[in-house]
Amino acid sequence: MFGTTLGNLLNRGLPRSARARQLCAELSGRSLAIVIPDLARLRLASSGVTLAATFDAEPADATLTGGPFALLALLGASAQAQLQRGHVAISGDTEIAERFRELLERLRPDFEEELSLLLGDVPAHRLARALRAGAAWGAKAADTTLTNLGEYLAHESADLVSRNEGEQFLRGVDALREGVDRLQARLERLARRGVE
């Protein structure tokens, strides 16, 4: 049932994008499996006109495997970074996987628009605005918490070294290394003089 709902949600975006319709036609008869290990396996298949989403184990032309957040990040600007870091693995036909990624990026549902179909425009807009504000507050709270935790661990409990002390230590190590290199070069020159 969830696969059918997801398919319908994606297919609603097809009429809005000529490029999405073109990609869907080019991918006719092809499929992509999206695997979240130990959790789910979603298979998207193109009929040339629509997409079908099913939770089955049928073989696919390409497979994307990764965590849920890494897979979602493929739809954003950091897609290449996710692949380079190894957070998402591609197997099978990589060109098919890239075309499906572009298609899904173009069919990404607009949360506020979908919500307005259920609640109406004004309540959907207010709820979406509240959710965005909550997410922004959560991100700022997490950033502040991490900063405070870092300062506590560095200054209060002395479990970590402060940035200033760490940089000073590294500068000292670099100076010591340069001094040792100079001493080694000087000893080598003296050794060569002693041999002559």
Secondary structure, DSSP 8 states (H G I E B T S, - for coil): -HHHHHHHHHHTTGGG-HHHHHHHHHTTT-EEEEEETTTEEEEEEE-SS-EEEE------SEEEEE-HHHHHHTTSTTHHHHHHTTSEEEEE-HHHHHHHHHHHHHT---HHHHHHHHH-HHHHHHHHHHHHHHHHHHHHHHHHHHHHHHHIIIIIS-SS--HHHHHHHHHHHHHHHHHHHHHHHHHHHHHHHHH-
